[in-house]
Amino acid sequence: MSDRPEPEPEDPQDTGVPEGEPKDTQIEPARLLANEARDQLTDRGFTDDQIDRWARTYVSEVGPGDVPTFIEWIDRRQRGADADDTG
């Protein structure tokens, strides 16, 4: 078993996570985060649309972040953990 987060390629709403919309000032950070994470998440089966939706939701809930934290957050949310759960 790997310690690496293994999120499933699903839309946020498909896993019970309300899809968030970033404020105007958060749109570019969401876009940048999605682009930085795109290769890793497409390798796991995510579509571009799913990556963009997760990034918008992440930035609207948490704020800007880095790729490892973003992917861990997706994994936690898909497992039903709260957005602010750190472990």
C-alpha positions in Angstrom: 0.0 0.0 0.0 1.3 3.4 -1.0 1.5 6.4 1.3 0.9 8.6 -1.8 -2.7 10.0 -2.0 -4.7 8.2 -4.7 -7.7 10.4 -5.6 -10.2 8.9 -8.0 -10.9 10.7 -11.3 -14.4 12.1 -10.4 -16.0 15.5 -10.3 -16.2 17.1 -6.9 -20.0 16.9 -6.9 -19.9 13.2 -7.7 -18.1 12.6 -4.4 -20.5 14.8 -2.3 -18.2 17.8 -2.3 -20.1 21.0 -3.1 -18.4 22.6 -6.1 -17.0 26.0 -5.2 -16.6 29.0 -7.3 -13.6 31.2 -6.6 -13.8 35.0 -6.1 -12.6 37.1 -9.0 -9.2 37.4 -7.3 -8.9 33.6 -7.0 -9.6 32.7 -10.6 -6.0 33.0 -11.7 -4.6 31.1 -8.7 -7.1 28.3 -9.5 -6.1 28.2 -13.1 -2.4 28.1 -12.2 -2.9 25.3 -9.7 -4.9 23.3 -12.2 -2.2 23.7 -14.8 0.6 22.8 -12.3 -1.3 19.6 -11.2 -2.6 18.6 -14.7 0.2 16.2 -15.6 0.0 14.3 -12.3 -3.8 14.2 -12.3 -4.2 13.2 -16.0 -1.8 10.4 -15.3 -4.3 9.2 -12.7 -7.2 9.4 -15.2 -8.7 12.9 -14.4 -10.0 14.9 -17.4 -9.1 18.5 -17.9 -12.6 19.5 -16.8 -12.4 17.5 -13.6 -9.0 19.0 -12.8 -10.3 22.6 -13.3 -13.4 21.9 -11.2 -11.3 20.5 -8.3 -8.9 23.4 -8.5 -11.7 26.0 -8.5 -13.3 24.2 -5.5 -9.9 24.0 -3.7 -9.0 27.6 -4.1 -12.5 28.8 -3.1 -12.4 26.7 0.1 -8.7 26.7 1.0 -7.0 29.4 -1.0 -4.0 29.1 -3.2 -1.7 26.1 -2.6 0.9 23.7 -4.0 0.3 20.6 -6.0 1.1 18.0 -3.3 -1.3 19.7 -0.8 -4.0 20.0 -3.5 -3.8 16.3 -4.4 -3.8 15.3 -0.8 -6.9 17.5 -0.3 -8.7 15.9 -3.2 -8.0 12.4 -1.7 -9.2 13.5 1.8 -12.4 15.0 0.4 -13.1 12.0 -1.7 -12.8 9.8 1.5 -15.2 12.1 3.2 -12.9 14.1 5.4 -13.6 17.7 6.2 -12.0 20.4 4.1 -9.8 21.5 7.0 -8.8 18.0 8.1 -5.0 17.7 7.9 -4.6 14.0 8.5 
